[in-house]
Amino acid sequence: MTHADDHPDKLRDDLRKWVGQNKDLGPDWFLDEGPVAAAEVPPASTVQPAAEAKPSAEPTAEIVAEPAPAPAPAPKPTSQPPAEGPAPAPPISNPEFKKECDDFTEATLGLLAQQPPRQVAADPLLEKHGGDPRHALKDLRDEVLPCRLCKLAETRTQVVFGAGSAHAKVMFIGEAPGRDEDLQGQPFVGASGQLLTKIIEAIGFDRRHIFIGNILKCRPPGNRDPLPDEVMACENFLKRQLAIIQPSIICCLGRVAAQTLLGTDDSLGKLRGSVHFYEGIPVMATYHPAALLRNPAWKRDTWNDVRRLRALYDALQQRRS
Ligand code: SF4
């Protein structure tokens, strides 16, 4: 009798995944995350990273850190953008993918030129602080931390406002804090957060160059999907973060973040394939890092998604200079 695990189709599928994982197509984060046995990983809605996992990025003066037990030094107040920009983009040796990136960038710039002028009104906190996004963001955080607008306030440990540079040109948005984030008050600090850091670093950024936030600022019990009334109660905080930071590119991590921000029921597969716009800002979507921990074969697609993002970032920077 053939054991289910020995079925030829399964063996072939496992081999295909293994080859995909170990092909020389990307930097370390792509190669060093071996396939995770399904039995060791909870479903996406219940991913609970190991308690001992530590964030790999040390907040710096540009990080808007939370006040609580984050394993990081307190930020030094400054209203200046990061002194150094991101590292150069990783070289793209595959001419077909290079052309794909160029075509994507050109098409996005064309669509961007057709967008109506941004309708996002400047946040009153920006006005209060003379246009300084760092101080405006800190004031907004002070408003959000005591929030009890929805029932998640009853079960959360800490509000997770978000972290990164108030001058960020790229903003990554997930759906909601998980267990480690809820305990530490920081976004993406568990196992999936460490993977996100690797992904960001692989395209030349670090956490000082970007801002990372979530649709919801409090953890849904058991990491379930956000409910419509919770999104409705919380989305204004995200809109205000966007109005203050004014990123040039938004990257949604996972289906829930993308569908919520873009107000669509389209699948992540469909949303990943093209660029979208939120209030005139280009929006891209890719897999949530927690999904990559469960499905390592998706890392290749993610790697391509973030390289396209970096190509678009460079094109936008070039256009400005
Ligand atoms: S999820 Fe948002 S709206 Fe609900 S309590 Fe937390 S901060 Fe307030």
Residues whose N, C-alpha, C, O or C-beta is under 5 A from the ligand:
A	BS01	SF4	V144 C147 R148 L149 C150 L152 A153 L216 K217 C218 E230 A233 C234
